[in-house]
Amino acid sequence: MKSVLLWAFVLLGCSTFAQQKNDFHSWAPTPPMGWNSWDCYGPTVTEAEVKANADYMASHLKSSGWQYIIVDIRWYVANDKSHGYNETNPDYNIDAYGRFQPAVNRFPSAANGQGFKPLADYIHSKGLKFGIHIMRGVPVVAVNKKLPVKGTNVTAADIYSKQDQCKWLHDMYTIVPDKTGAQEYYNSLFDMYASWGLDFVKVDDLSAPIYFAEEIEMIRKAITRTGRKILLSTSPGETPIAKGEHVQQHANMWRTVDDFWDNWPHLKDHFEVFDRWNKWRTTGAWPDGDMLPLGHIGIRAERGQPRMTSFTKDEQYTLMTLWTIFRSPLMFGGNLPDNDPFTLSLLTNKQVLQVLNNSSNNRPVFNDQDKAAWTADVSGKSAKYLAVFNKADKDAAAVNVDLTTIGIKGSCTITDLWTGKVIGKFTGSFAPQINPHGAGLYKVTP
């Protein structure tokens, strides 16, 4: 009897271990940090530009936890353009099974059917991880050519619907989930991505304005089936808040806003956005405030001309402080090799990144018209993190925080995490002077 119970215990333990091992949330124990080509290159990035950003990340950012290199939209179009998309005469690259392939004129290493594997191998050789952007659904060109779905006796023309086609880009048709071959199409897609060595996929037109729950589940199944740890990021936003539980159960990241660019109104909106999404954050499933439009952006982008970010330095501190205390993924949008010392300092401050990676119980303290504050627990200690913000348009102002509201009673020492300097000892309240559109981030130690 004892031996039976022992074996039952062992089997239960193995089963539990297998479940834990296969839980995709464990693939992103902290908010993912990386670079994405969209803000600087739109749909036109080249292999040389991707490698240059990977080289910079490996040399300057990897030691601070940055690891993902993401090729954004339409890497399969040979003749795309900035400030919009070429939908007049797009030169698509697609294989015999209706799966888009990298445009060889932009990604020369993809020649001879190699896909993104050579580029992924290069990025992996740097100790980094590789990701791509895709659109949900099946390519229109695959439907029109009735290309076969790999491993089935049906074609792309048997699994599609024109209903709910993307309004802003018409490369794809909707996949009808209950059609024979629908899941198999996604399976074949992710089998190919896994063979390339993919570590991250951003799937667009998936979560807003329509939330495609069944396609999200199909993608989740296809990723799991590969056995490869491919993080799933859903886009665009705002993801419907009513779908918070569903997206948390199926994705590693999901967008909380539409495309975020370098202007103060966009940034200011995030205070309300992060307030309402705060309850849905959990380890491995991260509400995503969208990319960081910092550094040199707009080189061949959808919006604006080549520029260093239009955010002031104070606004850049606000952006990084708010994303950090909320624990949003950090996806840098600028061309990394063009970073100036200030931009680099925003991305490599070890004390600030400790807040992103190791804080818990993150929550707003207050969010008024002109001022806001957030707090979080320091892992394993009685200390707290405190972020304060001056949202007003004019004049520096004291942002007063009652320290008892963040769980600090009696005397405490406060350290400025951005500068590393100890400010002093305080009792009862703390009211730092903050520049307009600016922020402060502190460690409060009893």
C-alpha positions as CSV (number, residue, x, y, z in Angstrom):
1,M,0.0,0.0,0.0
2,K,2.9,2.3,0.9
3,S,4.5,1.7,-2.5
4,V,1.2,2.5,-4.3
5,L,0.9,5.8,-2.4
6,L,4.5,6.6,-3.1
7,W,4.1,6.1,-6.8
8,A,0.9,8.1,-6.8
9,F,2.8,10.9,-5.0
10,V,5.7,10.7,-7.6
11,L,3.3,10.7,-10.5
12,L,1.3,13.7,-9.1
13,G,4.6,15.5,-8.5
14,C,5.7,14.8,-12.1
15,S,2.4,15.9,-13.4
16,T,2.5,19.1,-11.4
17,F,6.1,19.8,-12.6
18,A,5.1,19.2,-16.2
19,Q,2.2,21.7,-15.8
20,Q,4.5,24.2,-14.3
21,K,7.1,23.6,-17.0
22,N,4.6,24.1,-19.7
23,D,3.0,27.2,-18.2
24,F,3.7,29.9,-20.7
25,H,3.5,32.6,-17.9
26,S,6.8,31.3,-16.6
27,W,8.5,32.3,-19.8
28,A,8.1,36.0,-18.9
29,P,8.8,36.2,-15.1
30,T,9.5,39.9,-15.4
31,P,8.2,42.4,-17.9
32,P,9.9,41.8,-21.3
33,M,12.5,44.4,-22.3
34,G,13.5,44.9,-25.9
35,W,13.8,46.9,-29.1
36,N,11.2,47.1,-31.8
37,S,11.7,48.6,-35.3
38,W,8.3,50.3,-35.7
39,D,9.0,53.8,-34.2
40,C,12.1,54.4,-36.3
41,Y,11.6,52.3,-39.5
42,G,7.9,51.6,-39.8
43,P,7.3,48.8,-42.3
44,T,10.7,49.2,-44.1
45,V,13.4,48.0,-41.7
46,T,16.3,46.1,-43.2
47,E,18.5,43.2,-42.0
48,A,21.5,45.5,-41.6
49,E,19.5,47.9,-39.4
50,V,18.2,45.1,-37.3
51,K,21.7,43.7,-36.8
52,A,23.0,47.2,-35.9
53,N,20.4,47.5,-33.1
54,A,21.2,43.9,-31.9
55,D,24.9,44.8,-31.8
56,Y,24.2,47.9,-29.7
57,M,21.9,46.0,-27.3
58,A,24.5,43.3,-26.8
59,S,27.2,45.8,-26.1
60,H,25.3,48.4,-24.0
61,L,22.0,47.0,-22.7
62,K,22.1,43.3,-22.3
63,S,23.8,43.5,-18.9
64,S,20.8,45.6,-17.7
65,G,18.3,42.9,-18.8
66,W,17.4,44.0,-22.3
67,Q,17.1,41.0,-24.6
68,Y,14.4,41.1,-27.3
69,I,15.0,42.3,-30.9
70,I,11.7,42.6,-32.7
71,V,11.1,43.1,-36.5
72,D,7.8,44.9,-36.8
73,I,5.2,45.0,-39.5
74,R,5.3,43.8,-43.1
75,W,8.8,42.3,-43.3
76,Y,7.3,40.2,-46.1
77,V,6.8,43.1,-48.5
78,A,9.7,44.0,-50.8
79,N,8.5,47.5,-51.8
80,D,6.8,49.0,-48.7
81,K,7.0,52.7,-47.8
82,S,7.1,55.0,-44.8
83,H,4.1,57.2,-43.7
84,G,1.6,54.5,-44.5
85,Y,1.6,51.2,-46.4
86,N,2.0,50.3,-50.0
87,E,-1.4,48.7,-50.7
88,T,-1.3,49.8,-54.4
89,N,1.2,47.2,-55.7
90,P,2.7,45.3,-52.7
91,D,5.4,42.8,-53.7
92,Y,4.5,40.0,-51.3
93,N,6.8,37.1,-50.5
94,I,4.9,33.9,-49.7
95,D,5.6,30.2,-49.7
96,A,3.7,27.3,-51.3
97,Y,1.6,26.9,-48.1
98,G,0.4,30.4,-47.8
99,R,2.9,31.6,-45.3
100,F,4.6,34.9,-45.7
101,Q,8.4,34.9,-46.0
102,P,11.0,37.7,-45.4
103,A,11.6,40.0,-48.4
104,V,15.0,39.0,-49.6
105,N,15.9,42.4,-50.9
106,R,15.5,43.7,-47.3
107,F,16.7,40.5,-45.5
108,P,19.4,38.9,-47.8
109,S,20.1,36.0,-45.4
110,A,16.5,34.8,-46.0
111,A,17.5,33.7,-49.6
112,N,16.9,30.1,-50.7
113,G,14.0,29.6,-48.4
114,Q,15.9,30.1,-45.2
115,G,13.4,32.5,-43.7
116,F,14.4,34.4,-40.6
117,K,16.6,31.5,-39.3
118,P,20.0,33.1,-40.2
119,L,19.0,36.4,-38.6
120,A,17.6,34.7,-35.5
121,D,20.9,32.7,-35.3
122,Y,22.9,36.0,-35.5
123,I,20.8,37.5,-32.7
124,H,21.0,34.4,-30.6
125,S,24.8,34.4,-31.0
126,K,24.7,37.8,-29.2
127,G,22.9,36.3,-26.3
128,L,19.7,38.0,-27.3
129,K,16.2,36.8,-28.4
130,F,14.4,37.3,-31.7
131,G,10.8,38.3,-32.4
132,I,8.5,39.4,-35.3
133,H,5.2,41.1,-35.9
134,I,2.4,39.4,-37.8
135,M,-1.2,40.2,-38.7
136,R,-3.9,37.8,-37.6
137,G,-5.6,35.7,-40.2
138,V,-4.7,34.2,-43.6
139,P,-3.1,36.2,-46.4
140,V,-5.5,37.4,-49.1
141,V,-3.0,36.4,-51.7
142,A,-3.0,32.8,-50.3
143,V,-6.8,32.7,-50.6
144,N,-6.9,34.1,-54.1
145,K,-4.3,31.5,-55.2
146,K,-6.0,28.7,-53.2
147,L,-2.7,27.7,-51.7
148,P,-2.9,24.5,-49.7
149,V,-2.8,24.4,-45.9
150,K,0.1,22.3,-45.0
151,G,-0.8,18.8,-43.6
152,T,-4.4,19.0,-44.9
153,N,-6.4,18.5,-48.1
154,V,-7.9,22.0,-47.9
155,T,-6.7,25.3,-49.1
156,A,-6.6,28.8,-47.8
157,A,-9.8,29.5,-49.7
158,D,-11.6,27.0,-47.4
159,I,-10.8,28.6,-44.1
160,Y,-11.3,32.3,-44.6
161,S,-14.0,35.0,-44.3
162,K,-14.1,38.6,-45.5
163,Q,-16.0,39.5,-42.4
164,D,-14.2,41.7,-39.9
165,Q,-11.2,42.3,-42.2
166,C,-8.7,44.7,-40.7
167,K,-9.7,48.3,-41.5
168,W,-6.2,49.8,-41.8
169,L,-4.3,47.1,-43.7
170,H,-5.8,44.6,-46.1
171,D,-3.1,41.9,-46.3
172,M,-5.2,39.3,-44.5
173,Y,-8.7,37.8,-44.2
174,T,-10.2,36.5,-41.0
175,I,-9.7,32.8,-40.3
176,V,-13.0,31.0,-39.4
177,P,-12.1,29.0,-36.3
178,D,-14.5,26.1,-36.8
179,K,-13.4,25.4,-40.4
180,T,-11.4,22.3,-41.1
181,G,-7.8,23.5,-41.6
182,A,-8.1,26.7,-39.6
183,Q,-6.1,25.4,-36.6
184,E,-3.8,23.6,-38.9
185,Y,-3.0,26.8,-40.7
186,Y,-1.9,28.4,-37.5
187,N,0.0,25.2,-36.5
188,S,1.9,25.3,-39.8
189,L,2.7,29.0,-39.3
190,F,4.1,28.5,-35.8
191,D,5.9,25.3,-36.8
192,M,7.8,27.4,-39.3
193,Y,8.4,30.2,-36.8
194,A,9.8,27.7,-34.3
195,S,12.1,26.3,-36.9
196,W,13.4,29.8,-37.5
197,G,14.2,30.1,-33.8
198,L,11.5,32.6,-32.9
199,D,11.2,33.7,-29.2
200,F,8.5,36.4,-29.5
201,V,5.5,37.2,-31.6
202,K,3.4,40.3,-31.7
203,V,0.1,39.6,-33.4
204,D,-1.8,42.7,-34.7
205,D,-5.4,43.3,-35.4
206,L,-6.2,40.8,-32.7
207,S,-7.4,42.6,-29.6
208,A,-9.0,45.9,-30.8
209,P,-11.3,47.3,-32.0
210,I,-12.6,43.7,-32.1
211,Y,-11.3,41.2,-29.6
212,F,-10.9,37.9,-31.5
213,A,-11.0,35.4,-28.5
214,E,-11.1,32.3,-30.7
215,E,-8.2,33.3,-32.8
216,I,-6.2,34.1,-29.6
217,E,-6.9,30.6,-28.4
218,M,-5.9,29.1,-31.7
219,I,-2.6,31.0,-31.6
220,R,-2.0,29.9,-28.0
221,K,-2.6,26.2,-29.0
222,A,-0.3,26.6,-32.0
223,I,2.5,28.0,-29.9
224,T,2.1,25.3,-27.2
225,R,2.2,22.6,-29.8
226,T,5.7,23.7,-31.1
227,G,7.3,23.1,-27.7
228,R,9.2,26.4,-28.1
229,K,9.0,29.3,-25.6
230,I,7.5,32.0,-27.9
231,L,6.1,34.9,-26.0
232,L,2.7,36.1,-27.3
233,S,2.0,39.9,-27.4
234,T,-1.4,41.0,-28.6
235,S,-2.0,44.2,-30.4
236,P,-3.4,46.9,-30.8
237,G,-5.2,48.5,-27.9
238,E,-7.0,49.4,-25.9
239,T,-7.8,45.7,-25.3
240,P,-11.4,45.6,-24.0
241,I,-11.2,45.7,-20.2
242,A,-14.0,43.2,-20.0
243,K,-11.6,40.7,-21.7
244,G,-9.0,41.2,-19.0
245,E,-9.3,37.7,-17.6
246,H,-9.3,36.0,-21.0
247,V,-6.2,37.8,-22.3
248,Q,-4.4,37.3,-19.0
249,Q,-5.0,33.5,-19.4
250,H,-3.7,33.4,-23.0
251,A,-1.1,36.1,-23.6
252,N,2.2,37.3,-22.1
253,M,1.5,40.9,-23.1
254,W,-1.5,42.9,-24.3
255,R,-1.8,46.5,-25.4
256,T,-3.6,48.9,-23.2
257,V,-3.6,51.8,-25.7
258,D,-3.6,52.5,-29.4
259,D,-0.2,53.5,-31.0
260,F,1.7,55.7,-28.5
261,W,3.8,58.5,-29.8
262,D,6.0,61.3,-28.4
263,N,3.5,63.9,-27.3
264,W,2.3,64.9,-23.8
265,P,-1.4,64.2,-24.2
266,H,-0.7,60.6,-25.2
267,L,1.6,60.2,-22.1
268,K,-0.8,61.9,-19.7
269,D,-3.6,59.5,-20.8
270,H,-1.6,56.6,-19.4
271,F,-2.3,57.6,-15.8
272,E,-6.0,56.7,-16.2
273,V,-5.2,53.7,-18.5
274,F,-2.8,52.2,-16.0
275,D,-5.2,52.8,-13.1
276,R,-7.8,50.7,-14.7
277,W,-5.5,47.9,-15.9
278,N,-3.6,47.5,-12.7
279,K,-5.7,44.7,-11.3
280,W,-5.0,42.5,-14.4
281,R,-1.2,42.4,-14.1
282,T,0.2,39.1,-12.9
283,T,3.6,37.4,-13.2
284,G,4.0,36.4,-16.9
285,A,1.0,38.3,-18.1
286,W,1.8,42.0,-18.5
287,P,-0.5,44.9,-19.5
288,D,1.5,46.7,-22.2
289,G,1.6,50.5,-22.3
290,D,3.1,50.3,-25.8
291,M,6.5,51.2,-27.1
292,L,8.8,53.8,-25.8
293,P,9.1,56.5,-28.5
294,L,12.5,57.7,-27.2
295,G,15.8,58.3,-28.8
296,H,16.1,58.7,-32.6
297,I,12.7,57.9,-34.1
298,G,10.8,58.7,-37.3
299,I,13.6,57.7,-39.6
300,R,11.2,56.0,-42.0
301,A,8.2,55.7,-39.7
302,E,4.5,56.0,-40.0
303,R,4.3,59.3,-38.0
304,G,6.6,62.3,-38.1
305,Q,10.0,63.1,-39.6
306,P,13.4,61.9,-38.4
307,R,13.9,63.4,-34.9
308,M,15.1,62.8,-31.5
309,T,12.0,62.3,-29.4
310,S,9.8,65.3,-28.9
311,F,9.5,64.5,-25.2
312,T,11.3,66.9,-22.9
313,K,13.8,65.3,-20.4
314,D,11.2,65.7,-17.7
315,E,8.6,63.9,-19.8
316,Q,11.0,61.1,-20.5
317,Y,11.5,60.7,-16.8
318,T,7.8,60.6,-16.3
319,L,7.4,58.0,-19.1
320,M,10.1,55.7,-17.7
321,T,9.0,56.2,-14.1
322,L,5.4,55.4,-14.8
323,W,6.1,52.4,-17.0
324,T,8.5,51.1,-14.3
325,I,6.2,51.5,-11.3
326,F,3.3,50.0,-13.3
327,R,5.6,47.2,-14.5
328,S,4.8,47.5,-18.2
329,P,7.0,45.8,-20.7
330,L,9.7,48.1,-22.1
331,M,10.0,48.1,-25.9
332,F,12.3,50.8,-27.0
333,G,11.4,52.5,-30.3
334,G,14.4,54.5,-31.2
335,N,17.4,53.5,-33.4
336,L,19.7,52.3,-30.6
337,P,23.1,53.1,-32.3
338,D,22.0,56.8,-32.3
339,N,21.4,57.0,-28.5
340,D,22.9,59.9,-26.7
341,P,24.2,59.6,-23.1
342,F,21.0,60.8,-21.6
343,T,18.9,58.2,-23.5
344,L,21.2,55.4,-22.5
345,S,21.1,56.5,-18.9
346,L,17.3,56.1,-18.9
347,L,17.6,52.5,-20.0
348,T,20.4,51.3,-17.7
349,N,19.7,52.7,-14.3
350,K,20.0,49.6,-12.1
351,Q,18.1,51.0,-9.2
352,V,15.2,52.0,-11.4
353,L,15.2,48.6,-13.2
354,Q,15.0,46.9,-9.8
355,V,11.6,48.5,-9.4
356,L,10.5,47.1,-12.8
357,N,11.8,43.6,-12.1
358,N,11.4,43.0,-8.4
359,S,8.7,45.2,-6.9
360,S,5.2,43.9,-6.0
361,N,1.8,45.1,-4.9
362,N,2.2,48.0,-7.3
363,R,-0.7,50.4,-7.0
364,P,-1.8,54.1,-7.4
365,V,-1.9,56.2,-4.3
366,F,-3.8,59.1,-5.8
367,N,-4.4,60.4,-9.3
368,D,-5.6,64.0,-9.3
369,Q,-5.9,66.5,-12.1
370,D,-2.4,67.8,-11.7
371,K,-0.6,65.3,-9.5
372,A,-0.3,61.6,-9.1
373,A,1.6,59.0,-7.0
374,W,2.2,55.3,-7.1
375,T,3.8,52.9,-4.7
376,A,5.0,49.3,-4.6
377,D,6.6,46.9,-2.1
378,V,10.3,46.2,-2.1
379,S,10.8,42.5,-2.4
380,G,11.5,40.8,1.0
381,K,11.8,44.1,2.9
382,S,9.6,46.6,4.8
383,A,10.8,49.4,2.5
384,K,8.5,50.9,-0.2
385,Y,9.0,52.3,-3.7
386,L,7.3,55.7,-4.3
387,A,6.8,57.4,-7.7
388,V,5.4,61.0,-7.8
389,F,4.3,63.0,-10.8
390,N,3.5,66.6,-11.6
391,K,1.0,66.5,-14.5
392,A,0.6,70.3,-14.5
393,D,1.7,72.3,-17.5
394,K,3.3,75.2,-15.6
395,D,5.6,75.6,-12.7
396,A,7.3,73.1,-10.4
397,A,5.2,72.0,-7.5
398,A,5.4,70.0,-4.3
399,V,3.8,66.6,-4.6
400,N,2.8,65.8,-1.1
401,V,2.5,62.2,0.0
402,D,1.2,61.0,3.4
403,L,3.7,58.3,4.1
404,T,1.3,56.3,6.2
405,T,-0.8,55.7,3.1
406,I,2.0,53.7,1.6
407,G,2.6,51.8,4.9
408,I,5.5,53.8,6.4
409,K,5.0,54.8,10.0
410,G,7.6,56.8,11.9
411,S,11.0,58.0,10.6
412,C,12.3,56.9,7.2
413,T,15.2,57.5,4.9
414,I,14.4,58.4,1.3
415,T,16.7,57.8,-1.6
416,D,16.3,59.2,-5.1
417,L,16.6,56.2,-7.4
418,W,17.3,58.2,-10.6
419,T,20.3,59.9,-9.0
420,G,21.2,57.4,-6.4
421,K,21.4,60.1,-3.7
422,V,20.0,59.9,-0.2
423,I,17.7,62.9,0.2
424,G,17.4,62.7,4.0
425,K,15.2,61.5,6.8
426,F,11.4,62.2,6.9
427,T,8.5,61.5,9.2
428,G,4.8,61.6,8.3
429,S,5.0,63.1,4.9
430,F,7.2,63.7,1.9
431,A,6.7,66.6,-0.6
432,P,9.4,66.7,-3.3
433,Q,9.4,69.6,-5.7
434,I,8.7,68.2,-9.2
435,N,9.1,70.0,-12.5
436,P,6.0,70.3,-14.7
437,H,5.4,67.1,-16.7
438,G,8.1,65.6,-14.5
439,A,8.5,62.7,-12.0
440,G,10.5,61.4,-9.1
441,L,11.2,57.8,-8.1
442,Y,12.3,57.0,-4.6
443,K,13.0,54.2,-2.2
444,V,11.5,54.8,1.2
445,T,13.2,52.8,4.0
446,P,11.9,52.7,7.6
